[in-house]
Amino acid sequence: MSSDAAPGDGTQAGGIIHVESAASFEETIAENDQVIVDYFADWCGPCKQQTPILEELSGTIDAPVLGVDTDEHNGLAAEAGVRSIPTVAIYRGGEEVERFVGVTSADKIRAVLE
């Protein structure tokens, strides 16, 4: 965590909030009407294609985009039942309502949010 980040906040790059802990993940899910969660790994080629799509989308929607590195937080990924990456999950009211596996367009994600 960078020294200028507030306690419990993940670092943010391009609109994607990097999840630092299970507690910060759960807090963000609970405190927002809708949340987009990107389950990824740095070594994953398709994940590298998904990231700029989510970065662009994050600037046009009223929902935080969380990035969960499955290597760092394999417990969160396992709890969510993530078996392939990238996986993009949409949470509404604290519950997962939609899941996309593989590179997903901003339009498909936006359609679920609306």
MOPAC internal coordinates of N, CA, C and O (Angstrom, degrees):
PM7 1SCF
backbone

  N    0.0000 0     0.00 0     0.00 0    0    0    0
  C    1.4492 1     0.00 0     0.00 0    1    0    0
  C    1.5156 1   107.87 1     0.00 0    2    1    0
  O    1.2310 1   120.20 1   -42.83 1    3    2    1
  N    1.3113 1   117.23 1   137.17 1    3    2    1
  C    1.4517 1   119.85 1   178.53 1    5    3    2
  C    1.5156 1   109.87 1   -73.62 1    6    5    3
  O    1.2310 1   121.08 1   -25.49 1    7    6    5
  N    1.3166 1   115.54 1   154.51 1    7    6    5
  C    1.4642 1   120.16 1  -174.15 1    9    7    6
  C    1.5220 1   112.85 1   -68.80 1   10    9    7
  O    1.2310 1   119.92 1   158.99 1   11   10    9
  N    1.3435 1   117.75 1   -21.01 1   11   10    9
  C    1.4591 1   118.81 1  -179.96 1   13   11   10
  C    1.5224 1   113.26 1   -92.56 1   14   13   11
  O    1.2310 1   119.91 1  -178.81 1   15   14   13
  N    1.3089 1   117.78 1     1.19 1   15   14   13
  C    1.4637 1   121.14 1   178.49 1   17   15   14
  C    1.5255 1   109.64 1   -81.27 1   18   17   15
  O    1.2310 1   121.14 1   -33.44 1   19   18   17
  N    1.3095 1   115.43 1   146.56 1   19   18   17
  C    1.4589 1   120.33 1   177.49 1   21   19   18
  C    1.5215 1   109.41 1   -71.41 1   22   21   19
  O    1.2310 1   119.74 1   -28.88 1   23   22   21
  N    1.3336 1   118.10 1   151.12 1   23   22   21
  C    1.4635 1   119.69 1   179.49 1   25   23   22
  C    1.5257 1   111.11 1   -55.62 1   26   25   23
  O    1.2310 1   121.07 1   -46.99 1   27   26   25
  N    1.3250 1   115.55 1   133.01 1   27   26   25
  C    1.4618 1   120.45 1   178.20 1   29   27   26
  C    1.5127 1   114.42 1    87.32 1   30   29   27
  O    1.2310 1   120.35 1   167.02 1   31   30   29
  N    1.3392 1   116.95 1   -12.98 1   31   30   29
  C    1.4586 1   120.10 1   179.91 1   33   31   30
  C    1.5154 1   110.08 1   -84.95 1   34   33   31
  O    1.2310 1   120.77 1   -36.65 1   35   34   33
  N    1.3148 1   116.13 1   143.35 1   35   34   33
  C    1.4549 1   119.76 1   173.35 1   37   35   34
  C    1.5120 1   109.14 1   -84.36 1   38   37   35
  O    1.2310 1   120.38 1   -17.44 1   39   38   37
  N    1.3013 1   116.87 1   162.56 1   39   38   37
  C    1.4466 1   119.58 1   174.39 1   41   39   38
  C    1.5205 1   107.61 1   -72.95 1   42   41   39
  O    1.2310 1   120.63 1   -25.76 1   43   42   41
  N    1.3113 1   116.40 1   154.24 1   43   42   41
  C    1.4560 1   119.93 1  -176.09 1   45   43   42
  C    1.5112 1   109.51 1  -123.79 1   46   45   43
  O    1.2310 1   120.56 1   -49.78 1   47   46   45
  N    1.3096 1   116.53 1   130.22 1   47   46   45
  C    1.4554 1   122.04 1   176.24 1   49   47   46
  C    1.5200 1   107.88 1  -131.94 1   50   49   47
  O    1.2310 1   120.74 1   -60.45 1   51   50   49
  N    1.3339 1   116.18 1   119.55 1   51   50   49
  C    1.4551 1   120.11 1   176.87 1   53   51   50
  C    1.5052 1   114.11 1    60.24 1   54   53   51
  O    1.2310 1   119.69 1  -151.27 1   55   54   53
  N    1.3202 1   118.20 1    28.73 1   55   54   53
  C    1.4498 1   120.94 1   177.66 1   57   55   54
  C    1.5129 1   114.38 1    91.38 1   58   57   55
  O    1.2310 1   119.60 1   171.45 1   59   58   57
  N    1.3241 1   118.36 1    -8.55 1   59   58   57
  C    1.4621 1   121.00 1   177.04 1   61   59   58
  C    1.5265 1   107.83 1   -96.87 1   62   61   59
  O    1.2310 1   120.69 1   -53.34 1   63   62   61
  N    1.3189 1   116.29 1   126.66 1   63   62   61
  C    1.4596 1   121.76 1  -179.32 1   65   63   62
  C    1.5242 1   108.32 1   -91.08 1   66   65   63
  O    1.2310 1   120.90 1   -63.10 1   67   66   65
  N    1.3230 1   115.88 1   116.90 1   67   66   65
  C    1.4637 1   121.04 1  -179.88 1   69   67   66
  C    1.5258 1   109.24 1   -75.23 1   70   69   67
  O    1.2310 1   120.43 1   -59.25 1   71   70   69
  N    1.3083 1   116.79 1   120.75 1   71   70   69
  C    1.4676 1   121.86 1  -179.09 1   73   71   70
  C    1.5269 1   109.17 1   -70.82 1   74   73   71
  O    1.2310 1   121.17 1   -53.83 1   75   74   73
  N    1.3421 1   115.36 1   126.17 1   75   74   73
  C    1.4575 1   121.73 1  -179.40 1   77   75   74
  C    1.5223 1   112.90 1   -96.16 1   78   77   75
  O    1.2310 1   120.42 1   155.10 1   79   78   77
  N    1.3432 1   116.79 1   -24.90 1   79   78   77
  C    1.4704 1   119.64 1  -176.73 1   81   79   78
  C    1.5253 1   109.81 1  -157.74 1   82   81   79
  O    1.2310 1   121.16 1   -17.58 1   83   82   81
  N    1.3254 1   115.38 1   162.42 1   83   82   81
  C    1.4625 1   120.27 1   176.04 1   85   83   82
  C    1.5205 1   110.17 1   -61.70 1   86   85   83
  O    1.2310 1   120.43 1   143.45 1   87   86   85
  N    1.3258 1   116.79 1   -36.55 1   87   86   85
  C    1.4683 1   120.74 1  -179.56 1   89   87   86
  C    1.5267 1   111.26 1   -64.31 1   90   89   87
  O    1.2310 1   119.96 1   136.90 1   91   90   89
  N    1.3426 1   117.68 1   -43.10 1   91   90   89
  C    1.4637 1   119.41 1   179.61 1   93   91   90
  C    1.5244 1   110.79 1   -68.23 1   94   93   91
  O    1.2310 1   120.30 1   144.89 1   95   94   93
  N    1.3354 1   117.03 1   -35.11 1   95   94   93
  C    1.4633 1   121.89 1   176.00 1   97   95   94
  C    1.5275 1   109.80 1   -60.46 1   98   97   95
  O    1.2310 1   120.59 1   126.56 1   99   98   97
  N    1.3256 1   116.48 1   -53.44 1   99   98   97
  C    1.4669 1   121.44 1  -177.49 1  101   99   98
  C    1.5283 1   111.59 1   -62.90 1  102  101   99
  O    1.2310 1   120.48 1   142.70 1  103  102  101
  N    1.3225 1   116.69 1   -37.30 1  103  102  101
  C    1.4634 1   120.92 1   179.20 1  105  103  102
  C    1.5279 1   110.75 1   -64.34 1  106  105  103
  O    1.2310 1   120.30 1   135.64 1  107  106  105
  N    1.3236 1   117.03 1   -44.36 1  107  106  105
  C    1.4642 1   120.49 1   179.82 1  109  107  106
  C    1.5201 1   111.18 1   -64.91 1  110  109  107
  O    1.2310 1   120.04 1   138.00 1  111  110  109
  N    1.3332 1   117.54 1   -42.00 1  111  110  109
  C    1.4645 1   121.32 1   177.99 1  113  111  110
  C    1.5363 1   110.10 1   -61.07 1  114  113  111
  O    1.2310 1   120.51 1   137.51 1  115  114  113
  N    1.3233 1   116.64 1   -42.49 1  115  114  113
  C    1.4661 1   121.57 1  -176.44 1  117  115  114
  C    1.5258 1   112.64 1   -71.85 1  118  117  115
  O    1.2310 1   120.00 1   147.22 1  119  118  117
  N    1.3246 1   117.60 1   -32.78 1  119  118  117
  C    1.4674 1   121.02 1  -172.30 1  121  119  118
  C    1.5202 1   114.78 1   -91.22 1  122  121  119
  O    1.2310 1   119.82 1   176.39 1  123  122  121
  N    1.3206 1   117.95 1    -3.61 1  123  122  121
  C    1.4646 1   120.80 1  -177.63 1  125  123  122
  C    1.5157 1   110.73 1  -123.87 1  126  125  123
  O    1.2310 1   120.79 1   -36.77 1  127  126  125
  N    1.3436 1   116.10 1   143.23 1  127  126  125
  C    1.4583 1   120.97 1   178.89 1  129  127  126
  C    1.5220 1   111.05 1   -60.85 1  130  129  127
  O    1.2310 1   121.00 1   134.97 1  131  130  129
  N    1.3375 1   115.69 1   -45.03 1  131  130  129
  C    1.4633 1   120.95 1   179.69 1  133  131  130
  C    1.5197 1   108.76 1  -134.31 1  134  133  131
  O    1.2310 1   120.92 1   -36.07 1  135  134  133
  N    1.3148 1   115.84 1   143.93 1  135  134  133
  C    1.4627 1   122.00 1   177.77 1  137  135  134
  C    1.5268 1   108.42 1  -141.79 1  138  137  135
  O    1.2310 1   120.83 1   -41.47 1  139  138  137
  N    1.3227 1   116.01 1   138.53 1  139  138  137
  C    1.4535 1   121.97 1   172.44 1  141  139  138
  C    1.5238 1   106.69 1  -101.69 1  142  141  139
  O    1.2310 1   120.55 1   -48.86 1  143  142  141
  N    1.3280 1   116.55 1   131.14 1  143  142  141
  C    1.4612 1   120.91 1   178.61 1  145  143  142
  C    1.5193 1   108.75 1  -120.26 1  146  145  143
  O    1.2310 1   121.39 1   -55.65 1  147  146  145
  N    1.3260 1   114.94 1   124.35 1  147  146  145
  C    1.4619 1   122.55 1   177.48 1  149  147  146
  C    1.5199 1   108.37 1  -104.42 1  150  149  147
  O    1.2310 1   120.40 1   -68.19 1  151  150  149
  N    1.3315 1   116.84 1   111.81 1  151  150  149
  C    1.4613 1   121.94 1   174.60 1  153  151  150
  C    1.5237 1   106.69 1   -91.69 1  154  153  151
  O    1.2310 1   120.13 1   -59.12 1  155  154  153
  N    1.3425 1   117.36 1   120.88 1  155  154  153
  C    1.4618 1   121.99 1  -171.89 1  157  155  154
  C    1.5313 1   110.59 1  -147.06 1  158  157  155
  O    1.2310 1   121.09 1    -5.81 1  159  158  157
  N    1.3223 1   115.53 1   174.19 1  159  158  157
  C    1.4634 1   122.90 1   169.22 1  161  159  158
  C    1.5234 1   107.59 1  -141.96 1  162  161  159
  O    1.2310 1   120.70 1   -31.55 1  163  162  161
  N    1.3222 1   116.27 1   148.45 1  163  162  161
  C    1.4689 1   120.81 1  -177.80 1  165  163  162
  C    1.5193 1   113.17 1   -61.09 1  166  165  163
  O    1.2310 1   119.64 1   148.83 1  167  166  165
  N    1.3288 1   118.29 1   -31.17 1  167  166  165
  C    1.4595 1   122.62 1  -176.42 1  169  167  166
  C    1.5345 1   113.27 1   -83.43 1  170  169  167
  O    1.2310 1   120.03 1   174.16 1  171  170  169
  N    1.3286 1   117.54 1    -5.84 1  171  170  169
  C    1.4646 1   123.13 1  -173.11 1  173  171  170
  C    1.5371 1   110.92 1   -85.80 1  174  173  171
  O    1.2310 1   120.70 1   -64.48 1  175  174  173
  N    1.3322 1   116.26 1   115.52 1  175  174  173
  C    1.4603 1   121.28 1   179.63 1  177  175  174
  C    1.5250 1   113.92 1   -58.79 1  178  177  175
  O    1.2310 1   119.49 1   127.51 1  179  178  177
  N    1.3401 1   118.58 1   -52.49 1  179  178  177
  C    1.4631 1   119.37 1   178.53 1  181  179  178
  C    1.5408 1   112.88 1   -60.42 1  182  181  179
  O    1.2310 1   120.26 1   149.54 1  183  182  181
  N    1.3304 1   117.11 1   -30.46 1  183  182  181
  C    1.4731 1   119.94 1   177.49 1  185  183  182
  C    1.5257 1   110.02 1   -63.31 1  186  185  183
  O    1.2310 1   120.95 1   143.87 1  187  186  185
  N    1.3262 1   115.80 1   -36.13 1  187  186  185
  C    1.4652 1   120.34 1   178.93 1  189  187  186
  C    1.5244 1   111.25 1   -67.83 1  190  189  187
  O    1.2310 1   120.12 1   155.40 1  191  190  189
  N    1.3286 1   117.37 1   -24.60 1  191  190  189
  C    1.4599 1   121.16 1   174.19 1  193  191  190
  C    1.5320 1   110.54 1   -78.60 1  194  193  191
  O    1.2310 1   120.32 1   145.54 1  195  194  193
  N    1.3331 1   116.98 1   -34.46 1  195  194  193
  C    1.4661 1   121.72 1  -177.53 1  197  195  194
  C    1.5300 1   111.66 1   -71.80 1  198  197  195
  O    1.2310 1   120.10 1   144.00 1  199  198  197
  N    1.3333 1   117.42 1   -36.00 1  199  198  197
  C    1.4639 1   121.49 1  -174.59 1  201  199  198
  C    1.5225 1   113.67 1   -54.88 1  202  201  199
  O    1.2310 1   118.50 1   128.64 1  203  202  201
  N    1.3521 1   120.47 1   -51.36 1  203  202  201
  C    1.4706 1   118.03 1  -179.11 1  205  203  202
  C    1.5308 1   113.16 1   -64.75 1  206  205  203
  O    1.2310 1   120.13 1   150.82 1  207  206  205
  N    1.3123 1   117.37 1   -29.18 1  207  206  205
  C    1.4741 1   120.76 1   176.68 1  209  207  206
  C    1.5300 1   108.95 1   -63.46 1  210  209  207
  O    1.2310 1   120.63 1   134.44 1  211  210  209
  N    1.3291 1   116.40 1   -45.56 1  211  210  209
  C    1.4654 1   120.39 1  -179.16 1  213  211  210
  C    1.5252 1   111.77 1   -71.75 1  214  213  211
  O    1.2310 1   120.15 1   145.50 1  215  214  213
  N    1.3293 1   117.32 1   -34.50 1  215  214  213
  C    1.4626 1   119.86 1   176.58 1  217  215  214
  C    1.5221 1   110.80 1   -61.73 1  218  217  215
  O    1.2310 1   120.69 1   134.80 1  219  218  217
  N    1.3312 1   116.28 1   -45.20 1  219  218  217
  C    1.4665 1   120.69 1   178.54 1  221  219  218
  C    1.5283 1   110.68 1   -64.98 1  222  221  219
  O    1.2310 1   120.51 1   135.75 1  223  222  221
  N    1.3148 1   116.62 1   -44.25 1  223  222  221
  C    1.4621 1   121.51 1  -179.91 1  225  223  222
  C    1.5256 1   111.56 1   -61.41 1  226  225  223
  O    1.2310 1   120.30 1   141.62 1  227  226  225
  N    1.3234 1   117.03 1   -38.38 1  227  226  225
  C    1.4664 1   120.77 1  -175.94 1  229  227  226
  C    1.5265 1   112.63 1   -59.48 1  230  229  227
  O    1.2310 1   120.39 1   151.90 1  231  230  229
  N    1.3183 1   116.85 1   -28.10 1  231  230  229
  C    1.4570 1   120.11 1   179.46 1  233  231  230
  C    1.5152 1   114.19 1   -80.10 1  234  233  231
  O    1.2310 1   120.01 1   173.91 1  235  234  233
  N    1.3319 1   117.59 1    -6.09 1  235  234  233
  C    1.4599 1   120.24 1  -174.35 1  237  235  234
  C    1.5275 1   113.64 1  -119.86 1  238  237  235
  O    1.2310 1   120.25 1  -177.90 1  239  238  237
  N    1.3303 1   117.13 1     2.10 1  239  238  237
  C    1.4650 1   120.43 1  -176.89 1  241  239  238
  C    1.5160 1   110.58 1  -125.67 1  242  241  239
  O    1.2310 1   121.11 1   -17.66 1  243  242  241
  N    1.3205 1   115.48 1   162.34 1  243  242  241
  C    1.4612 1   121.45 1   178.93 1  245  243  242
  C    1.5290 1   109.24 1  -104.46 1  246  245  243
  O    1.2310 1   121.28 1  -120.14 1  247  246  245
  N    1.3327 1   115.16 1    59.86 1  247  246  245
  C    1.4613 1   121.44 1   178.91 1  249  247  246
  C    1.5221 1   107.29 1  -155.82 1  250  249  247
  O    1.2310 1   119.99 1   -43.09 1  251  250  249
  N    1.3234 1   117.63 1   136.91 1  251  250  249
  C    1.4635 1   118.64 1   177.03 1  253  251  250
  C    1.5292 1   111.03 1   -69.93 1  254  253  251
  O    1.2310 1   121.35 1   -28.88 1  255  254  253
  N    1.3285 1   115.02 1   151.12 1  255  254  253
  C    1.4593 1   121.85 1   175.35 1  257  255  254
  C    1.5289 1   106.39 1  -113.95 1  258  257  255
  O    1.2310 1   121.00 1   -63.46 1  259  258  257
  N    1.3206 1   115.69 1   116.54 1  259  258  257
  C    1.4555 1   121.20 1   179.54 1  261  259  258
  C    1.5165 1   109.98 1   -99.64 1  262  261  259
  O    1.2310 1   120.37 1   -41.38 1  263  262  261
  N    1.3190 1   116.90 1   138.62 1  263  262  261
  C    1.4539 1   122.50 1   174.42 1  265  263  262
  C    1.5151 1   109.36 1  -108.14 1  266  265  263
  O    1.2310 1   120.41 1   -60.73 1  267  266  265
  N    1.3239 1   116.82 1   119.27 1  267  266  265
  C    1.4602 1   122.14 1   178.89 1  269  267  266
  C    1.5234 1   108.26 1  -110.21 1  270  269  267
  O    1.2310 1   120.64 1   -72.10 1  271  270  269
  N    1.3378 1   116.39 1   107.90 1  271  270  269
  C    1.4571 1   121.93 1   176.40 1  273  271  270
  C    1.5283 1   107.10 1   -73.47 1  274  273  271
  O    1.2310 1   120.65 1   -66.62 1  275  274  273
  N    1.3221 1   116.36 1   113.38 1  275  274  273
  C    1.4658 1   120.12 1  -174.27 1  277  275  274
  C    1.5267 1   112.70 1   -69.62 1  278  277  275
  O    1.2310 1   119.90 1   161.10 1  279  278  277
  N    1.3158 1   117.80 1   -18.90 1  279  278  277
  C    1.4619 1   120.02 1   174.04 1  281  279  278
  C    1.5283 1   110.65 1   -74.95 1  282  281  279
  O    1.2310 1   120.47 1   139.90 1  283  282  281
  N    1.3333 1   116.70 1   -40.10 1  283  282  281
  C    1.4651 1   121.67 1   178.94 1  285  283  282
  C    1.5259 1   111.87 1   -75.88 1  286  285  283
  O    1.2310 1   120.57 1   142.47 1  287  286  285
  N    1.3207 1   116.51 1   -37.53 1  287  286  285
  C    1.4664 1   121.70 1  -172.40 1  289  287  286
  C    1.5244 1   110.76 1  -125.36 1  290  289  287
  O    1.2310 1   120.70 1  -122.92 1  291  290  289
  N    1.3255 1   116.26 1    57.08 1  291  290  289
  C    1.4626 1   119.23 1  -177.91 1  293  291  290
  C    1.5256 1   111.63 1   -65.53 1  294  293  291
  O    1.2310 1   119.60 1   155.87 1  295  294  293
  N    1.3180 1   118.36 1   -24.13 1  295  294  293
  C    1.4639 1   120.79 1   175.68 1  297  295  294
  C    1.5264 1   111.86 1   -65.35 1  298  297  295
  O    1.2310 1   120.37 1   136.63 1  299  298  297
  N    1.3250 1   116.89 1   -43.37 1  299  298  297
  C    1.4746 1   120.59 1   177.39 1  301  299  298
  C    1.5229 1   110.37 1   -63.35 1  302  301  299
  O    1.2310 1   120.59 1   136.87 1  303  302  301
  N    1.3226 1   116.47 1   -43.13 1  303  302  301
  C    1.4620 1   120.31 1  -179.90 1  305  303  302
  C    1.5274 1   110.29 1   -64.66 1  306  305  303
  O    1.2310 1   120.28 1   137.11 1  307  306  305
  N    1.3251 1   117.06 1   -42.89 1  307  306  305
  C    1.4715 1   120.58 1   179.77 1  309  307  306
  C    1.5218 1   110.76 1   -65.05 1  310  309  307
  O    1.2310 1   120.59 1   137.71 1  311  310  309
  N    1.3239 1   116.48 1   -42.29 1  311  310  309
  C    1.4666 1   120.74 1   179.42 1  313  311  310
  C    1.5220 1   111.35 1   -61.11 1  314  313  311
  O    1.2310 1   120.93 1   145.72 1  315  314  313
  N    1.3399 1   115.82 1   -34.28 1  315  314  313
  C    1.4656 1   120.68 1   179.59 1  317  315  314
  C    1.5340 1   111.60 1   -83.86 1  318  317  315
  O    1.2310 1   119.96 1   174.73 1  319  318  317
  N    1.3207 1   117.69 1    -5.27 1  319  318  317
  C    1.4608 1   120.24 1   179.78 1  321  319  318
  C    1.5141 1   113.73 1    75.04 1  322  321  319
  O    1.2310 1   120.12 1  -153.93 1  323  322  321
  N    1.3328 1   117.38 1    26.07 1  323  322  321
  C    1.4580 1   121.35 1   179.86 1  325  323  322
  C    1.5233 1   108.84 1   -76.28 1  326  325  323
  O    1.2310 1   120.98 1   -57.44 1  327  326  325
  N    1.3265 1   115.73 1   122.56 1  327  326  325
  C    1.4625 1   121.31 1  -179.10 1  329  327  326
  C    1.5216 1   112.63 1  -115.43 1  330  329  327
  O    1.2310 1   120.48 1   160.53 1  331  330  329
  N    1.3245 1   116.68 1   -19.47 1  331  330  329
  C    1.4635 1   121.86 1   179.37 1  333  331  330
  C    1.5176 1   108.20 1  -136.31 1  334  333  331
  O    1.2310 1   121.11 1   -30.23 1  335  334  333
  N    1.3273 1   115.49 1   149.77 1  335  334  333
  C    1.4508 1   119.72 1   176.68 1  337  335  334
  C    1.5211 1   109.06 1  -128.20 1  338  337  335
  O    1.2310 1   119.95 1   -30.90 1  339  338  337
  N    1.3369 1   117.70 1   149.10 1  339  338  337
  C    1.4530 1   125.45 1     0.48 1  341  339  338
  C    1.5260 1   112.51 1   -74.25 1  342  341  339
  O    1.2310 1   121.55 1   -35.11 1  343  342  341
  N    1.3081 1   114.65 1   144.89 1  343  342  341
  C    1.4641 1   122.22 1   170.29 1  345  343  342
  C    1.5184 1   106.74 1  -122.96 1  346  345  343
  O    1.2310 1   120.80 1   -51.03 1  347  346  345
  N    1.3198 1   116.08 1   128.97 1  347  346  345
  C    1.4637 1   122.03 1   176.56 1  349  347  346
  C    1.5231 1   107.00 1  -113.42 1  350  349  347
  O    1.2310 1   121.11 1   -59.54 1  351  350  349
  N    1.3272 1   115.49 1   120.46 1  351  350  349
  C    1.4646 1   121.15 1  -179.99 1  353  351  350
  C    1.5172 1   109.24 1  -113.53 1  354  353  351
  O    1.2310 1   120.99 1   -39.06 1  355  354  353
  N    1.3286 1   115.72 1   140.94 1  355  354  353
  C    1.4644 1   122.01 1   176.94 1  357  355  354
  C    1.5273 1   107.06 1  -108.46 1  358  357  355
  O    1.2310 1   121.08 1   -54.49 1  359  358  357
  N    1.3272 1   115.53 1   125.51 1  359  358  357
  C    1.4612 1   121.46 1   177.29 1  361  359  358
  C    1.5205 1   108.59 1  -109.53 1  362  361  359
  O    1.2310 1   120.99 1   -42.96 1  363  362  361
  N    1.3135 1   115.72 1   137.04 1  363  362  361
  C    1.4592 1   122.25 1   176.45 1  365  363  362
  C    1.5252 1   106.58 1  -134.97 1  366  365  363
  O    1.2310 1   120.77 1   -52.07 1  367  366  365
  N    1.3245 1   116.13 1   127.93 1  367  366  365
  C    1.4603 1   120.16 1   179.85 1  369  367  366
  C    1.5205 1   112.56 1    59.92 1  370  369  367
  O    1.2310 1   120.60 1  -148.43 1  371  370  369
  N    1.3393 1   116.46 1    31.57 1  371  370  369
  C    1.4532 1   120.96 1   177.89 1  373  371  370
  C    1.5126 1   115.53 1    84.24 1  374  373  371
  O    1.2310 1   119.97 1   176.79 1  375  374  373
  N    1.3432 1   117.67 1    -3.21 1  375  374  373
  C    1.4684 1   121.52 1  -177.85 1  377  375  374
  C    1.5229 1   110.18 1  -119.24 1  378  377  375
  O    1.2310 1   120.54 1   -35.56 1  379  378  377
  N    1.3195 1   116.57 1   144.44 1  379  378  377
  C    1.4633 1   119.87 1   175.30 1  381  379  378
  C    1.5209 1   109.24 1   -69.82 1  382  381  379
  O    1.2310 1   120.74 1   -50.74 1  383  382  381
  N    1.3400 1   116.19 1   129.26 1  383  382  381
  C    1.4641 1   120.61 1  -179.17 1  385  383  382
  C    1.5258 1   113.02 1  -115.23 1  386  385  383
  O    1.2310 1   120.51 1   163.65 1  387  386  385
  N    1.3226 1   116.64 1   -16.35 1  387  386  385
  C    1.4696 1   120.22 1  -178.87 1  389  387  386
  C    1.5172 1   108.74 1  -157.54 1  390  389  387
  O    1.2310 1   121.01 1   -29.56 1  391  390  389
  N    1.3302 1   115.67 1   150.44 1  391  390  389
  C    1.4678 1   121.14 1   179.47 1  393  391  390
  C    1.5183 1   108.82 1  -143.28 1  394  393  391
  O    1.2310 1   121.39 1   -44.01 1  395  394  393
  N    1.3377 1   114.94 1   135.99 1  395  394  393
  C    1.4587 1   122.27 1   175.75 1  397  395  394
  C    1.5212 1   107.88 1  -121.29 1  398  397  395
  O    1.2310 1   120.28 1   -47.96 1  399  398  397
  N    1.3264 1   117.07 1   132.04 1  399  398  397
  C    1.4552 1   121.95 1   177.63 1  401  399  398
  C    1.5178 1   107.54 1  -113.24 1  402  401  399
  O    1.2310 1   120.80 1   -49.91 1  403  402  401
  N    1.3282 1   116.08 1   130.09 1  403  402  401
  C    1.4558 1   121.30 1  -175.04 1  405  403  402
  C    1.5153 1   110.17 1    95.70 1  406  405  403
  O    1.2310 1   120.76 1    -5.95 1  407  406  405
  N    1.3044 1   116.16 1   174.05 1  407  406  405
  C    1.4626 1   120.83 1  -178.55 1  409  407  406
  C    1.5283 1   108.80 1   -64.09 1  410  409  407
  O    1.2310 1   121.09 1   -53.41 1  411  410  409
  N    1.3351 1   115.53 1   126.59 1  411  410  409
  C    1.4629 1   121.99 1  -174.24 1  413  411  410
  C    1.5253 1   109.70 1  -123.85 1  414  413  411
  O    1.2310 1   120.37 1   -42.64 1  415  414  413
  N    1.3194 1   116.91 1   137.36 1  415  414  413
  C    1.4680 1   121.40 1  -178.31 1  417  415  414
  C    1.5223 1   111.33 1   -71.76 1  418  417  415
  O    1.2310 1   121.68 1   -25.19 1  419  418  417
  N    1.3243 1   114.39 1   154.81 1  419  418  417
  C    1.4571 1   120.79 1   176.83 1  421  419  418
  C    1.5275 1   110.57 1   -61.10 1  422  421  419
  O    1.2310 1   119.87 1   144.16 1  423  422  421
  N    1.3354 1   117.85 1   -35.84 1  423  422  421
  C    1.4570 1   121.40 1  -179.15 1  425  423  422
  C    1.5424 1   111.43 1   -63.11 1  426  425  423
  O    1.2310 1   120.21 1   138.50 1  427  426  425
  N    1.3256 1   117.20 1   -41.50 1  427  426  425
  C    1.4736 1   119.76 1   179.00 1  429  427  426
  C    1.5264 1   110.72 1   -64.58 1  430  429  427
  O    1.2310 1   120.56 1   137.66 1  431  430  429
  N    1.3066 1   116.54 1   -42.34 1  431  430  429
  C    1.4679 1   120.95 1   179.97 1  433  431  430
  C    1.5324 1   110.05 1   -66.90 1  434  433  431
  O    1.2310 1   120.85 1   133.90 1  435  434  433
  N    1.3268 1   115.97 1   -46.10 1  435  434  433
  C    1.4744 1   121.08 1  -179.42 1  437  435  434
  C    1.5403 1   110.93 1   -59.62 1  438  437  435
  O    1.2310 1   120.34 1   142.26 1  439  438  437
  N    1.3318 1   116.96 1   -37.74 1  439  438  437
  C    1.4736 1   121.08 1  -178.99 1  441  439  438
  C    1.5333 1   111.12 1   -60.70 1  442  441  439
  O    1.2310 1   120.06 1   144.06 1  443  442  441
  N    1.3174 1   117.49 1   -35.94 1  443  442  441
  C    1.4701 1   120.79 1   178.68 1  445  443  442
  C    1.5272 1   110.82 1   -71.68 1  446  445  443
  O    1.2310 1   120.37 1   147.30 1  447  446  445
  N    1.3211 1   116.90 1   -32.70 1  447  446  445
  C    1.4643 1   120.94 1  -178.18 1  449  447  446
  C    1.5185 1   112.51 1   -72.91 1  450  449  447
  O    1.2310 1   120.36 1   155.23 1  451  450  449
  N    1.3389 1   116.91 1   -24.77 1  451  450  449
  C    1.4629 1   120.17 1  -174.38 1  453  451  450
  C    1.4769 1   114.21 1   -88.25 1  454  453  451
  O    1.2310 1   120.10 1   180.00 1  455  454  453

